[in-house]
Structure formats: C-alpha cells, structure tokens
Amino acid sequence: MAAAVVWRRGAAWLRSCRGNRELPGVPRARGCAGSREVVPTCERYAVRRLPFARLADGDVAFFERLMPGRVITGEEEVKPFNVDWLKSVREPQLALRVPCFHCRLQPAGVEAPDNGRGVSDSQVLADGSALDCLTSLRKDNTGYDLKQLFIGSEGTLGVITAVSILCPQRPKAVNVAFLGCQSFAKVLETFTTCRAMLGEILSAYEFMDEKCMELVETHLKLSSPVADSPFYVLIETSGSNSTHDEEKLHNFLERAMASGLVTDGTVATDEKKIKVLWSLRERITEALTHEGYVYKYDISLPVGKLYDLVTDMRARLGQSAKNVVGYGHLGDGNLHLNITAESYSHSLLEAIEPFVYEWTARCSGSISAEHGLGFKKRHFIHYSKPHEAVLLMQQFKAMLDPKGILNPYKTLPSAPDRSAC
C-alpha cells in the first residue's frame, strides 16, 4: 500500500502545513541554483529490503489501536518526514515516529566525572522483553558492562527507553577566544601551548579552515572578528573562578601572540558574545548545505595528521569538487571532512571512496569518530575494525535481533550464513 504512518504532531500544525511547499522544521533541499530533486534511496544505494519493509493494512490498524487519533496515512502529509536530514534521499514509506525518551538526571555534586560520564540505561529488546540496567551508582563493576554495548550499537540491538546521567555542575566562569593562525602547524603548536598553560580550565579547542569561514560569511551573513587567516581556532575555558580563569587565558594569549603562533584574535566573556563566536564554528554544517550536494566524513586521526587528509583530498579531486573543507574538534583528534558539488555525482563518490577510508586506515584512524556508521558506512567497517571483531558484532546482532527488525540495514555489513558463524 502507498500509505504511511507517522506520529501526529497535532491537527493544527498539520493544517498549517497543507499547501505549503516548506514545512516547519522540514526545509527543502537547496543548492546554489535553488531546489534540487530528492531521489528514492533505492535509486542511489543497492539495498536488499527485508520482508517487513512495506506497511500492510494490519500494520496501520495496529498503530491506530495503539495511538487513536494520532496516526496519519496521507501520502503527502508524511512525505516531509521521509527525507533524510541532508535532504538527499527519500523513502516511499515511513514506519512510525513516536517520542519515547525519558531522562532522569542525577545531580553530580562537587566531584562530577569528566564530560558528565557515568551513564546507565534501560532498553527494550527485539523480542519485546525489557532490560533494566538503570542506576545512579557511580561505580558498578559486576559482570559485563552491557550499557556500553547498547549505547554504541546505533539502535540495532535494543531501543533505549531511559537513561541516568551523572551531570557536572554548570561552570560559573566561561571564556571564549577566537584566534587566527597562519598555518595548520601553528594551530598544532597553539594547541600544545594551550594545554600546558590552561590545564584544567580548557574545555574546548576547535579549528576551521578559511574556506569554512568564507562559506559561513557568504551563505549565513555572519561576520568574523578575525580576518584573512588560513586557519581559525576557537578556545573555550570553563571554571569556577572568573578572575583566575581570565588571568590564565590572558597569559596564554600574551605568549601565543608574542611567539607568533597567533596573528589576531578576540575574547568574549559575556554569554551573548560567546554565542556569536560559537556560531561561526557550529553553523558550518548549515552553510555547507547551501553549496549543493555534500559528501560528509567524520574521521578520527592522530592530531598531527588531522589536516593532511584535507590537503591530499583537494589534490586528488582538483576541479571535480566544488569545495573541500576541514574543521572539527582538534582536542579529540576529530576531523569533519566535507566535499561539495553542485549535485550528486557517482564518479565523484568513487574518487572519494574508498580512498578516504584507506588513507584513514593507513594512519591508524577511525572512519567514524562520533556519528556512527549508519547506512552509508557499514560496508567500510573493516577499515577500522578487524574481521574477528566484526564477526563477533554480527553474532551479537543475530542473538539479540534474529529477524533484523531493529534499525535494519545499519552499522554492520550483511552477516554471513549462520553455518559460517
């Protein structure tokens, strides 16, 4: 059947959307030349659908009983929800959207763990049984650490229904410095000096190249306080004593300027100005969507080699790509490599992949630093994990989800025959 099912956001919201080409929260894809076609997934990727891929009348009836009055089946009404966030591919049907997340926050007190770690969760398994590992204990070393297995599985082993997170206290003093560097070598030297002088108050070290800044300024009309630098660095400090933190930051900046690591910069201490500086870094992804089709790669590399991949990719692609840009979390060795073109090109994709993964593997990096493998990268997992590890993951999947109903077609390559396992 052509109908699809989606969680109803509300009758008034739907009425306001009817007849509009752009729906709230669901923008149309745009390139430099305006709107572009969003093609079906099956036309771009070879994927073998499992038997449950299409909704039957009984499925719709089940959801109607489960959520009376909250299910819509109009093909046009559900279409916006059937497109991926990059607005590049779409599905003919959508199964269901239901808000089912519950979060219980545990105050951290004085001795909060780094980055709010100390997570526990509960989940529902593929057979419908519930696994409750929810606890507020900071330490529990009894048996296998199952929560990490489910947290890292991208929804392929269970549906997480509740989490308990040990949260750090909100810092009383936050400062942000936005600096310009003349080379990536200077970015690295600045990072080394920064860690040594700022120590415990350093909470973020981000970098972006000049092309990223150009895109943000051109497409989003943002203004950089630092001009004409090949690279830009955003440094954030977080602490409990503003006088102490500002003094440490001031001493670092004096050293960086005097030694020629940094050519220009600005510092923000109030919340409004801090948000303005962070927007230059955080809205790069948004600016890239105005360039056309974006090939996106989230890679982890040794810090010293982080930008070499961008340089090599530019040399490899030449004029076949519109832009090749790099930015990311330098403190974590995480590079966001983005390549743009006017529209999707299979020949360009073949020039990028598997080269980008082979390059990363040679440097002992990871082909997915923080966003997971999902649908597009699952067949490239061997560039980051040995065969034995992938086989063990497939065995976990076969044991916990034998029918493959949880987030299908994601994370792992198709498993071999059971007899081969």
C-alpha positions in Angstrom: 0.0 0.0 0.0 1.2 3.5 -0.7 0.0 4.9 2.7 2.5 5.5 5.5 2.2 6.0 9.2 3.7 8.8 11.3 3.2 10.2 14.8 0.8 13.1 14.6 2.3 16.4 15.8 -1.2 17.9 16.1 -4.1 18.7 13.8 -3.5 22.5 13.9 0.1 22.0 12.9 -0.8 19.8 10.0 -3.5 22.2 8.8 -0.9 25.0 8.8 1.4 22.9 6.7 -1.1 21.9 4.0 -0.5 23.7 0.8 2.9 25.0 1.9 6.0 23.9 -0.1 8.1 24.3 3.0 7.0 22.7 6.3 8.1 23.9 9.8 11.3 22.2 10.7 11.5 20.4 7.3 13.3 22.7 4.8 13.5 21.9 1.2 16.9 21.0 -0.1 18.8 23.9 -1.6 21.9 24.3 -3.7 23.3 27.4 -5.3 20.8 27.1 -8.1 17.8 26.6 -5.7 15.8 23.5 -5.0 17.1 20.1 -6.1 15.4 16.7 -6.5 15.5 14.3 -3.6 15.7 10.8 -5.1 14.5 7.5 -3.6 17.1 5.6 -1.6 16.8 2.5 -3.9 17.9 4.6 -6.9 21.2 5.6 -5.2 22.1 2.6 -3.0 21.8 -1.1 -3.6 19.9 -2.3 -0.5 18.0 -5.6 -0.2 14.9 -4.9 1.8 13.7 -7.4 4.4 10.1 -8.7 4.4 8.8 -6.1 6.8 10.0 -3.2 4.5 6.4 -2.3 3.4 3.5 -1.5 5.6 0.4 -3.7 5.4 -3.2 -2.8 6.3 -2.7 -4.7 9.5 0.3 -2.5 10.5 -1.7 0.7 10.1 -4.6 -0.8 12.1 -2.2 -1.8 14.9 -0.9 1.8 15.2 -4.4 3.2 15.1 -5.3 1.0 18.1 -2.1 1.9 19.8 -2.4 5.7 19.3 -6.1 6.5 18.5 -6.4 9.8 16.6 -2.6 10.3 16.3 -1.9 8.3 13.1 -1.9 9.9 9.7 -1.9 7.9 6.4 -2.0 10.7 3.8 0.9 10.2 1.4 1.6 14.0 1.0 1.3 14.6 4.8 4.0 12.1 5.7 6.3 12.9 2.8 8.4 15.5 4.6 9.2 13.1 7.4 10.5 10.5 4.9 13.6 12.5 3.8 17.0 12.3 5.4 18.3 15.3 7.2 20.7 16.2 4.4 17.7 16.2 2.0 19.5 13.9 -0.3 17.3 10.7 -0.4 13.8 9.7 0.5 11.7 6.6 1.2 8.3 5.8 -0.3 7.1 4.9 3.2 7.8 5.8 6.9 7.1 3.3 9.7 6.5 5.4 12.8 7.7 8.4 14.8 6.9 8.3 18.5 8.6 10.3 21.2 9.5 7.7 23.8 12.6 9.2 25.6 12.6 9.7 29.3 15.6 11.2 31.1 16.3 11.1 34.8 19.1 13.4 35.8 21.3 12.6 38.8 22.9 15.8 40.4 26.7 15.5 40.2 27.7 17.4 43.3 31.2 18.7 43.6 33.1 15.7 42.2 31.5 15.4 38.8 33.0 12.9 36.3 34.6 14.3 33.1 32.0 15.3 30.4 29.1 14.1 32.5 30.1 10.4 32.2 28.5 7.8 34.5 25.7 6.7 32.3 23.3 3.8 32.8 20.2 2.9 30.8 17.3 0.6 30.3 16.1 -0.8 26.9 13.6 -3.0 25.2 14.9 -5.9 23.2 13.8 -7.2 19.8 11.6 -9.9 21.4 9.8 -7.2 23.5 11.4 -8.0 26.8 12.7 -5.2 29.0 16.3 -4.9 30.2 16.6 -2.5 33.2 20.2 -1.5 33.9 19.2 1.9 35.2 21.0 3.0 38.3 22.5 6.2 39.8 25.6 4.4 41.2 28.9 6.0 40.1 30.7 2.6 40.2 29.3 -0.9 39.4 31.8 -3.5 38.2 29.6 -6.6 38.3 29.6 -8.6 35.2 29.8 -7.2 31.6 29.2 -3.5 31.0 26.0 -4.0 29.0 25.0 -0.4 28.8 28.1 0.5 26.6 27.1 -2.3 24.2 23.6 -0.8 23.7 24.7 2.8 23.7 27.2 2.1 20.9 25.0 -0.1 18.8 23.1 2.7 17.0 19.7 1.2 17.9 20.5 -2.2 16.3 20.4 -4.2 19.5 17.7 -2.6 21.5 15.6 0.5 22.0 16.9 2.6 24.8 13.9 3.8 26.9 15.5 5.6 29.8 18.9 6.9 30.8 20.5 8.1 34.1 23.3 10.6 33.6 25.7 12.0 36.2 25.9 15.7 35.2 28.6 18.1 36.0 27.8 21.4 37.6 27.4 24.3 35.2 30.6 26.3 35.2 30.5 29.7 36.9 33.0 31.3 34.5 33.2 30.7 30.8 35.5 32.5 28.3 35.9 32.1 24.6 38.9 33.2 22.5 38.6 33.2 18.7 42.1 33.3 17.0 43.7 33.4 13.6 46.7 31.2 12.7 48.8 31.3 9.5 49.3 27.6 9.1 48.0 24.3 10.5 51.4 23.8 12.1 50.7 26.9 14.1 47.3 25.5 15.0 49.0 22.5 16.5 51.7 24.5 18.3 49.0 26.7 19.7 47.1 23.6 21.0 50.2 22.3 22.7 50.8 25.7 24.4 47.1 26.0 25.3 47.0 22.6 27.0 50.1 23.4 29.0 49.0 26.9 30.2 45.3 26.5 30.6 45.3 23.0 32.0 42.1 22.1 33.9 40.0 25.0 32.6 40.4 24.2 28.9 37.0 22.8 27.8 37.1 23.1 24.0 39.7 23.6 21.2 38.1 23.8 17.8 39.6 24.6 14.4 38.2 25.6 11.0 39.9 26.5 7.7 39.5 29.7 5.8 37.1 28.1 3.3 34.7 27.3 6.1 34.8 30.9 7.2 34.1 32.1 3.7 31.0 29.8 3.4 29.7 31.0 6.8 30.1 34.6 5.8 28.7 34.2 2.3 25.7 32.0 2.9 24.7 32.9 6.5 25.9 36.5 6.5 27.9 36.1 9.7 30.9 38.3 10.4 34.2 37.1 11.6 36.1 39.3 14.1 39.3 37.9 12.7 40.1 38.4 9.0 42.4 37.0 6.4 43.7 33.9 8.3 44.2 30.5 6.6 43.0 28.9 9.9 40.9 29.8 12.8 40.8 28.4 16.3 38.1 28.6 19.0 39.2 28.1 22.5 36.8 27.8 25.5 37.6 27.8 29.1 35.2 26.7 31.9 35.9 27.1 35.6 34.6 28.3 38.9 36.7 31.5 39.4 36.5 34.2 36.7 39.5 36.1 37.9 41.7 33.1 38.0 40.5 31.8 34.6 40.8 35.2 32.9 44.3 35.6 34.2 45.4 32.2 32.8 43.7 33.0 29.5 45.4 36.4 29.3 48.8 34.9 30.0 48.3 32.2 27.3 47.2 34.8 24.7 50.2 37.0 25.5 52.5 34.1 25.0 50.8 33.0 21.8 50.9 36.5 20.2 54.5 37.2 21.3 55.7 33.9 19.8 53.9 34.4 16.5 51.6 31.4 16.9 48.6 33.7 16.6 48.3 36.7 14.4 45.0 38.2 15.6 42.2 37.3 17.9 39.3 38.4 20.2 38.0 37.3 23.6 34.3 37.1 24.8 33.3 36.7 28.4 29.5 37.5 28.3 27.0 34.9 27.1 25.7 36.8 24.1 29.2 37.4 22.6 30.2 33.8 23.4 27.2 32.5 21.4 28.2 34.8 18.4 31.7 33.3 18.3 30.5 29.7 18.7 28.0 30.2 15.8 31.0 30.7 13.5 32.0 27.2 14.2 28.7 25.5 14.9 26.9 26.7 11.8 29.4 25.5 9.2 27.2 22.4 8.5 24.3 24.7 7.8 26.4 26.9 5.4 27.6 23.8 3.5 24.0 22.8 2.7 23.8 25.9 0.5 26.7 24.7 -1.7 24.7 21.8 -3.3 25.3 18.1 -2.5 27.6 17.4 0.4 29.8 14.3 0.9 30.4 14.2 4.7 33.1 12.3 6.6 33.5 12.2 10.3 37.1 10.9 11.0 39.4 10.4 13.9 43.1 10.8 13.3 46.4 11.4 15.1 46.3 15.2 15.8 49.5 15.8 13.8 48.0 14.3 10.6 44.5 15.8 11.0 44.6 18.3 8.2 46.8 16.3 5.8 43.8 14.4 4.6 42.1 17.6 3.6 45.2 18.7 1.6 45.5 15.3 -0.1 41.8 15.2 -0.9 42.0 18.6 -2.6 44.9 17.5 -4.7 43.2 14.3 -5.6 39.8 15.8 -6.6 41.0 19.0 -8.2 38.2 20.8 -10.1 35.8 17.9 -9.9 34.8 19.1 -6.4 33.3 22.5 -5.7 34.9 22.7 -2.2 36.9 20.5 0.1 36.9 21.9 3.6 38.1 20.7 7.0 37.1 21.6 10.6 36.5 19.9 13.8 37.4 19.1 17.4 41.2 19.2 17.4 41.4 18.4 21.1 39.8 15.0 20.3 41.6 14.4 17.0 38.2 14.6 15.2 38.1 15.9 11.6 34.9 16.8 9.8 35.9 16.5 6.1 33.2 17.9 3.8 33.2 17.8 0.0 30.7 19.7 -2.0 29.4 19.6 -5.6 26.6 21.2 -7.5 24.7 17.8 -7.4 25.3 14.2 -6.6 27.9 12.5 -8.8 28.7 8.8 -8.7 32.0 9.3 -10.3 33.0 11.9 -7.7 31.9 9.4 -5.0 34.1 6.8 -6.5 37.1 9.2 -6.4 36.4 9.9 -2.7 35.6 6.3 -1.5 37.4 4.1 -0.6 40.4 6.5 -0.8 39.3 8.4 2.2 38.9 5.2 4.3 42.2 3.7 3.0 44.0 7.0 3.9 42.5 6.9 7.4 43.3 3.3 8.0 47.0 3.8 7.0 47.2 6.4 9.7 45.5 4.1 12.3 42.5 6.3 12.4 38.8 5.6 12.7 36.4 6.1 9.7 33.7 7.2 12.2 34.7 9.3 15.1 31.4 10.2 16.7 28.4 9.9 14.4 28.4 6.1 13.8 28.4 4.0 10.7 24.7 4.1 9.9 23.6 3.1 6.4 26.3 4.5 4.2 29.5 3.3 6.0 28.6 -0.1 7.3 30.4 -1.9 4.5 33.6 0.0 5.3 33.8 -1.1 8.9 36.8 -3.3 8.2 39.0 -0.2 7.7 38.6 0.4 11.4 37.8 -3.0 13.0 39.4 -6.4 12.4 37.5 -9.2 10.9 37.2 -11.1 14.2 35.6 -8.0 15.9 33.1 -7.6 13.1 32.2 -11.3 13.2 31.6 -11.0 17.0 29.4 -8.0 16.4 27.3 -9.9 13.9 26.9 -12.8 16.3 25.6 -10.3 19.0 23.2 -9.0 16.4 22.0 -12.4 15.4 21.5 -13.4 19.0 19.6 -10.3 20.2 17.7 -9.5 17.0 17.5 -12.6 14.8 14.9 -11.1 12.5 16.8 -7.9 11.9 14.0 -5.6 12.8 15.9 -3.1 14.9 17.2 -0.2 12.9 17.7 -2.5 9.9 20.4 -2.1 7.2 22.6 -0.1 9.6 26.0 -0.3 11.3 27.1 -3.8 10.3 27.7 -5.4 6.8 25.3 -8.2 6.0 26.1 -11.2 8.1 27.3 -14.5 6.5 25.2 -17.6 6.7 24.7 -18.9 10.2 26.6 -22.0 9.4 29.7 -19.9 8.6 29.5 -18.4 12.1 
